[in-house]
């Protein structure tokens, strides 16, 4: 049982690392295309991000949805610090 758990842990770690890499690559790509303002609620509201997340999920654009979830998470974390 211990060996199986370690294999699953390694597989999960690799899956997370691969997904993180894809997320970063997508953010860099979108920045090069001129997209900005994700951390400015005046440019992109939380409701707008939520709407975009749902659309991305419907279109099976999981990396885009994850990036926007990260943006909401970051905004929430910053509010608690301020």
N, CA, C and O atoms as a GROMACS GRO file, in nm:
protein
  328
    1UNK      N    1   0.081  -0.120   0.000
    1UNK     CA    2   0.000   0.000   0.000
    1UNK      C    3   0.085   0.126   0.000
    1UNK      O    4   0.048   0.224  -0.064
    2UNK      N    5   0.195   0.126   0.068
    2UNK     CA    6   0.281   0.244   0.074
    2UNK      C    7   0.338   0.276  -0.063
    2UNK      O    8   0.344   0.393  -0.102
    3UNK      N    9   0.381   0.174  -0.137
    3UNK     CA   10   0.437   0.198  -0.270
    3UNK      C   11   0.334   0.262  -0.362
    3UNK      O   12   0.367   0.354  -0.436
    4UNK      N   13   0.210   0.214  -0.358
    4UNK     CA   14   0.106   0.268  -0.443
    4UNK      C   15   0.080   0.415  -0.410
    4UNK      O   16   0.063   0.497  -0.500
    5UNK      N   17   0.078   0.448  -0.282
    5UNK     CA   18   0.056   0.588  -0.242
    5UNK      C   19   0.168   0.677  -0.292
    5UNK      O   20   0.142   0.789  -0.336
    6UNK      N   21   0.292   0.630  -0.288
    6UNK     CA   22   0.404   0.711  -0.335
    6UNK      C   23   0.398   0.731  -0.486
    6UNK      O   24   0.430   0.838  -0.536
    7UNK      N   25   0.356   0.627  -0.558
    7UNK     CA   26   0.340   0.640  -0.703
    7UNK      C   27   0.233   0.743  -0.733
    7UNK      O   28   0.252   0.828  -0.820
    8UNK      N   29   0.122   0.737  -0.662
    8UNK     CA   30   0.014   0.832  -0.684
    8UNK      C   31   0.060   0.974  -0.649
    8UNK      O   32   0.024   1.070  -0.718
    9UNK      N   33   0.138   0.988  -0.542
    9UNK     CA   34   0.188   1.119  -0.502
    9UNK      C   35   0.281   1.175  -0.610
    9UNK      O   36   0.273   1.294  -0.642
   10UNK      N   37   0.367   1.092  -0.665
   10UNK     CA   38   0.457   1.138  -0.772
   10UNK      C   39   0.378   1.176  -0.897
   10UNK      O   40   0.408   1.276  -0.962
   11UNK      N   41   0.279   1.096  -0.929
   11UNK     CA   42   0.197   1.124  -1.046
   11UNK      C   43   0.119   1.255  -1.028
   11UNK      O   44   0.108   1.335  -1.120
   12UNK      N   45   0.066   1.274  -0.909
   12UNK     CA   46  -0.007   1.397  -0.880
   12UNK      C   47   0.087   1.518  -0.886
   12UNK      O   48   0.051   1.623  -0.939
   13UNK      N   49   0.205   1.502  -0.832
   13UNK     CA   50   0.303   1.611  -0.834
   13UNK      C   51   0.340   1.647  -0.978
   13UNK      O   52   0.353   1.764  -1.011
   14UNK      N   53   0.358   1.546  -1.062
   14UNK     CA   54   0.391   1.572  -1.203
   14UNK      C   55   0.273   1.638  -1.274
   14UNK      O   56   0.293   1.732  -1.352
   15UNK      N   57   0.153   1.590  -1.248
   15UNK     CA   58   0.034   1.650  -1.311
   15UNK      C   59   0.021   1.796  -1.272
   15UNK      O   60  -0.008   1.881  -1.355
   16UNK      N   61   0.043   1.824  -1.144
   16UNK     CA   62   0.035   1.963  -1.096
   16UNK      C   63   0.142   2.048  -1.161
   16UNK      O   64   0.114   2.159  -1.206
   17UNK      N   65   0.263   1.998  -1.166
   17UNK     CA   66   0.374   2.072  -1.226
   17UNK      C   67   0.350   2.100  -1.374
   17UNK      O   68   0.375   2.211  -1.422
   18UNK      N   69   0.301   2.001  -1.446
   18UNK     CA   70   0.270   2.018  -1.589
   18UNK      C   71   0.160   2.122  -1.609
   18UNK      O   72   0.167   2.204  -1.700
   19UNK      N   73   0.059   2.117  -1.524
   19UNK     CA   74  -0.053   2.211  -1.534
   19UNK      C   75  -0.006   2.353  -1.501
   19UNK      O   76  -0.045   2.449  -1.568
   20UNK      N   77   0.077   2.365  -1.399
   20UNK     CA   78   0.133   2.496  -1.362
   20UNK      C   79   0.213   2.554  -1.477
   20UNK      O   80   0.204   2.673  -1.506
   21UNK      N   81   0.292   2.471  -1.543
   21UNK     CA   82   0.370   2.516  -1.658
   21UNK      C   83   0.279   2.565  -1.770
   21UNK      O   84   0.306   2.668  -1.832
   22UNK      N   85   0.172   2.493  -1.795
   22UNK     CA   86   0.076   2.532  -1.898
   22UNK      C   87   0.008   2.664  -1.861
   22UNK      O   88  -0.016   2.749  -1.948
   23UNK      N   89  -0.024   2.682  -1.734
   23UNK     CA   90  -0.087   2.805  -1.688
   23UNK      C   91   0.006   2.925  -1.710
   23UNK      O   92  -0.036   3.028  -1.761
   24UNK      N   93   0.132   2.910  -1.671
   24UNK     CA   94   0.228   3.019  -1.687
   24UNK      C   95   0.249   3.053  -1.834
   24UNK      O   96   0.255   3.170  -1.871
   25UNK      N   97   0.260   2.950  -1.917
   25UNK     CA   98   0.280   2.973  -2.061
   25UNK      C   99   0.162   3.049  -2.120
   25UNK      O  100   0.179   3.139  -2.203
   26UNK      N  101   0.041   3.013  -2.077
   26UNK     CA  102  -0.078   3.081  -2.129
   26UNK      C  103  -0.083   3.228  -2.083
   26UNK      O  104  -0.120   3.316  -2.161
   27UNK      N  105  -0.046   3.253  -1.958
   27UNK     CA  106  -0.043   3.390  -1.908
   27UNK      C  107   0.059   3.474  -1.985
   27UNK      O  108   0.031   3.590  -2.019
   28UNK      N  109   0.174   3.418  -2.013
   28UNK     CA  110   0.277   3.488  -2.090
   28UNK      C  111   0.227   3.517  -2.231
   28UNK      O  112   0.246   3.626  -2.283
   29UNK      N  113   0.163   3.418  -2.292
   29UNK     CA  114   0.108   3.435  -2.427
   29UNK      C  115   0.006   3.548  -2.430
   29UNK      O  116   0.011   3.634  -2.518
   30UNK      N  117  -0.086   3.548  -2.335
   30UNK     CA  118  -0.191   3.650  -2.333
   30UNK      C  119  -0.132   3.789  -2.305
   30UNK      O  120  -0.180   3.889  -2.359
   31UNK      N  121  -0.029   3.795  -2.222
   31UNK     CA  122   0.036   3.924  -2.196
   31UNK      C  123   0.101   3.978  -2.323
   31UNK      O  124   0.093   4.098  -2.351
   32UNK      N  125   0.166   3.890  -2.400
   32UNK     CA  126   0.227   3.931  -2.526
   32UNK      C  127   0.122   3.979  -2.626
   32UNK      O  128   0.152   4.062  -2.712
   33UNK      N  129   0.000   3.927  -2.615
   33UNK     CA  130  -0.109   3.969  -2.703
   33UNK      C  131  -0.172   4.101  -2.657
   33UNK      O  132  -0.262   4.153  -2.722
   34UNK      N  133  -0.123   4.154  -2.544
   34UNK     CA  134  -0.170   4.283  -2.498
   34UNK      C  135  -0.272   4.280  -2.386
   34UNK      O  136  -0.320   4.385  -2.343
   35UNK      N  137  -0.305   4.162  -2.337
   35UNK     CA  138  -0.401   4.152  -2.227
   35UNK      C  139  -0.332   4.194  -2.097
   35UNK      O  140  -0.219   4.155  -2.069
   36UNK      N  141  -0.403   4.274  -2.018
   36UNK     CA  142  -0.351   4.318  -1.889
   36UNK      C  143  -0.468   4.358  -1.800
   36UNK      O  144  -0.583   4.358  -1.843
   37UNK      N  145  -0.438   4.391  -1.677
   37UNK     CA  146  -0.541   4.440  -1.587
   37UNK      C  147  -0.609   4.335  -1.502
   37UNK      O  148  -0.708   4.366  -1.436
   38UNK      N  149  -0.559   4.213  -1.502
   38UNK     CA  150  -0.625   4.108  -1.426
   38UNK      C  151  -0.630   4.139  -1.277
   38UNK      O  152  -0.719   4.092  -1.207
   39UNK      N  153  -0.535   4.218  -1.228
   39UNK     CA  154  -0.532   4.250  -1.086
   39UNK      C  155  -0.597   4.384  -1.055
   39UNK      O  156  -0.586   4.435  -0.943
   40UNK      N  157  -0.666   4.442  -1.152
   40UNK     CA  158  -0.734   4.570  -1.135
   40UNK      C  159  -0.885   4.547  -1.149
   40UNK      O  160  -0.936   4.525  -1.259
   41UNK      N  161  -0.955   4.553  -1.037
   41UNK     CA  162  -1.099   4.526  -1.037
   41UNK      C  163  -1.177   4.629  -1.119
   41UNK      O  164  -1.290   4.602  -1.161
   42UNK      N  165  -1.118   4.745  -1.141
   42UNK     CA  166  -1.186   4.847  -1.222
   42UNK      C  167  -1.184   4.808  -1.370
   42UNK      O  168  -1.275   4.843  -1.445
   43UNK      N  169  -1.079   4.737  -1.411
   43UNK     CA  170  -1.070   4.693  -1.551
   43UNK      C  171  -1.145   4.562  -1.572
   43UNK      O  172  -1.213   4.543  -1.672
   44UNK      N  173  -1.131   4.471  -1.475
   44UNK     CA  174  -1.195   4.339  -1.484
   44UNK      C  175  -1.256   4.308  -1.348
   44UNK      O  176  -1.184   4.279  -1.252
   45UNK      N  177  -1.388   4.313  -1.340
   45UNK     CA  178  -1.455   4.289  -1.211
   45UNK      C  179  -1.452   4.141  -1.175
   45UNK      O  180  -1.429   4.055  -1.260
   46UNK      N  181  -1.476   4.114  -1.047
   46UNK     CA  182  -1.485   3.974  -1.003
   46UNK      C  183  -1.598   3.902  -1.076
   46UNK      O  184  -1.582   3.786  -1.116
   47UNK      N  185  -1.711   3.969  -1.094
   47UNK     CA  186  -1.823   3.907  -1.166
   47UNK      C  187  -1.785   3.876  -1.310
   47UNK      O  188  -1.824   3.772  -1.364
   48UNK      N  189  -1.708   3.965  -1.372
   48UNK     CA  190  -1.663   3.940  -1.509
   48UNK      C  191  -1.572   3.818  -1.513
   48UNK      O  192  -1.582   3.735  -1.604
   49UNK      N  193  -1.482   3.808  -1.416
   49UNK     CA  194  -1.395   3.690  -1.409
   49UNK      C  195  -1.476   3.563  -1.390
   49UNK      O  196  -1.449   3.462  -1.455
   50UNK      N  197  -1.575   3.567  -1.303
   50UNK     CA  198  -1.660   3.449  -1.281
   50UNK      C  199  -1.731   3.408  -1.409
   50UNK      O  200  -1.739   3.290  -1.442
   51UNK      N  201  -1.784   3.505  -1.480
   51UNK     CA  202  -1.850   3.478  -1.608
   51UNK      C  203  -1.752   3.415  -1.707
   51UNK      O  204  -1.786   3.319  -1.776
   52UNK      N  205  -1.630   3.470  -1.712
   52UNK     CA  206  -1.529   3.415  -1.804
   52UNK      C  207  -1.486   3.274  -1.765
   52UNK      O  208  -1.459   3.191  -1.852
   53UNK      N  209  -1.480   3.248  -1.634
   53UNK     CA  210  -1.445   3.113  -1.587
   53UNK      C  211  -1.549   3.013  -1.635
   53UNK      O  212  -1.515   2.907  -1.688
   54UNK      N  213  -1.675   3.047  -1.618
   54UNK     CA  214  -1.781   2.956  -1.662
   54UNK      C  215  -1.776   2.932  -1.812
   54UNK      O  216  -1.793   2.819  -1.858
   55UNK      N  217  -1.752   3.037  -1.888
   55UNK     CA  218  -1.740   3.021  -2.034
   55UNK      C  219  -1.621   2.933  -2.070
   55UNK      O  220  -1.632   2.847  -2.157
   56UNK      N  221  -1.509   2.955  -2.004
   56UNK     CA  222  -1.390   2.874  -2.032
   56UNK      C  223  -1.415   2.727  -2.000
   56UNK      O  224  -1.373   2.638  -2.074
   57UNK      N  225  -1.484   2.701  -1.890
   57UNK     CA  226  -1.516   2.562  -1.855
   57UNK      C  227  -1.609   2.498  -1.957
   57UNK      O  228  -1.591   2.382  -1.994
   58UNK      N  229  -1.708   2.573  -2.002
   58UNK     CA  230  -1.799   2.521  -2.104
   58UNK      C  231  -1.724   2.487  -2.233
   58UNK      O  232  -1.758   2.391  -2.302
   59UNK      N  233  -1.622   2.567  -2.262
   59UNK     CA  234  -1.543   2.545  -2.384
   59UNK      C  235  -1.427   2.448  -2.360
   59UNK      O  236  -1.345   2.425  -2.448
   60UNK      N  237  -1.421   2.393  -2.240
   60UNK     CA  238  -1.316   2.298  -2.199
   60UNK      C  239  -1.176   2.360  -2.208
   60UNK      O  240  -1.079   2.292  -2.241
   61UNK      N  241  -1.169   2.488  -2.178
   61UNK     CA  242  -1.041   2.559  -2.172
   61UNK      C  243  -1.000   2.566  -2.024
   61UNK      O  244  -1.011   2.670  -1.959
   62UNK      N  245  -0.953   2.451  -1.975
   62UNK     CA  246  -0.928   2.436  -1.833
   62UNK      C  247  -0.812   2.521  -1.783
   62UNK      O  248  -0.814   2.568  -1.669
   63UNK      N  249  -0.711   2.541  -1.865
   63UNK     CA  250  -0.598   2.625  -1.826
   63UNK      C  251  -0.645   2.769  -1.810
   63UNK      O  252  -0.608   2.836  -1.713
   64UNK      N  253  -0.724   2.818  -1.903
   64UNK     CA  254  -0.777   2.954  -1.892
   64UNK      C  255  -0.863   2.968  -1.766
   64UNK      O  256  -0.851   3.066  -1.693
   65UNK      N  257  -0.949   2.871  -1.741
   65UNK     CA  258  -1.035   2.875  -1.623
   65UNK      C  259  -0.950   2.875  -1.496
   65UNK      O  260  -0.978   2.949  -1.402
   66UNK      N  261  -0.848   2.792  -1.494
   66UNK     CA  262  -0.761   2.786  -1.376
   66UNK      C  263  -0.688   2.918  -1.354
   66UNK      O  264  -0.674   2.962  -1.240
   67UNK      N  265  -0.642   2.980  -1.461
   67UNK     CA  266  -0.574   3.109  -1.447
   67UNK      C  267  -0.668   3.214  -1.388
   67UNK      O  268  -0.628   3.292  -1.302
   68UNK      N  269  -0.790   3.215  -1.435
   68UNK     CA  270  -0.885   3.314  -1.382
   68UNK      C  271  -0.923   3.282  -1.237
   68UNK      O  272  -0.948   3.373  -1.159
   69UNK      N  273  -0.928   3.154  -1.202
   69UNK     CA  274  -0.952   3.117  -1.062
   69UNK      C  275  -0.835   3.165  -0.975
   69UNK      O  276  -0.856   3.212  -0.864
   70UNK      N  277  -0.713   3.154  -1.027
   70UNK     CA  278  -0.596   3.204  -0.955
   70UNK      C  279  -0.608   3.353  -0.933
   70UNK      O  280  -0.573   3.403  -0.826
   71UNK      N  281  -0.657   3.426  -1.033
   71UNK     CA  282  -0.673   3.571  -1.022
   71UNK      C  283  -0.772   3.605  -0.910
   71UNK      O  284  -0.746   3.695  -0.830
   72UNK      N  285  -0.884   3.535  -0.905
   72UNK     CA  286  -0.981   3.558  -0.798
   72UNK      C  287  -0.922   3.522  -0.662
   72UNK      O  288  -0.943   3.594  -0.564
   73UNK      N  289  -0.850   3.413  -0.657
   73UNK     CA  290  -0.786   3.371  -0.532
   73UNK      C  291  -0.686   3.477  -0.485
   73UNK      O  292  -0.682   3.510  -0.366
   74UNK      N  293  -0.606   3.529  -0.578
   74UNK     CA  294  -0.507   3.631  -0.546
   74UNK      C  295  -0.575   3.758  -0.494
   74UNK      O  296  -0.532   3.816  -0.394
   75UNK      N  297  -0.681   3.799  -0.561
   75UNK     CA  298  -0.753   3.919  -0.516
   75UNK      C  299  -0.807   3.899  -0.374
   75UNK      O  300  -0.797   3.990  -0.291
   76UNK      N  301  -0.863   3.785  -0.348
   76UNK     CA  302  -0.919   3.756  -0.215
   76UNK      C  303  -0.808   3.755  -0.110
   76UNK      O  304  -0.826   3.809  -0.001
   77UNK      N  305  -0.694   3.696  -0.142
   77UNK     CA  306  -0.582   3.690  -0.047
   77UNK      C  307  -0.530   3.830  -0.017
   77UNK      O  308  -0.494   3.860   0.096
   78UNK      N  309  -0.525   3.915  -0.119
   78UNK     CA  310  -0.477   4.053  -0.100
   78UNK      C  311  -0.572   4.134  -0.014
   78UNK      O  312  -0.528   4.216   0.067
   79UNK      N  313  -0.702   4.111  -0.030
   79UNK     CA  314  -0.801   4.184   0.049
   79UNK      C  315  -0.785   4.154   0.198
   79UNK      O  316  -0.804   4.242   0.281
   80UNK      N  317  -0.750   4.032   0.231
   80UNK     CA  318  -0.735   3.994   0.371
   80UNK      C  319  -0.613   4.061   0.434
   80UNK      O  320  -0.612   4.088   0.554
   81UNK      N  321  -0.510   4.088   0.353
   81UNK     CA  322  -0.388   4.149   0.402
   81UNK      C  323  -0.405   4.299   0.420
   81UNK      O  324  -0.352   4.356   0.515
   82UNK      N  325  -0.479   4.364   0.330
   82UNK     CA  326  -0.493   4.509   0.330
   82UNK      C  327  -0.563   4.563   0.451
   82UNK      O  328  -0.582   4.684   0.464
   0.00000   0.00000   0.00000
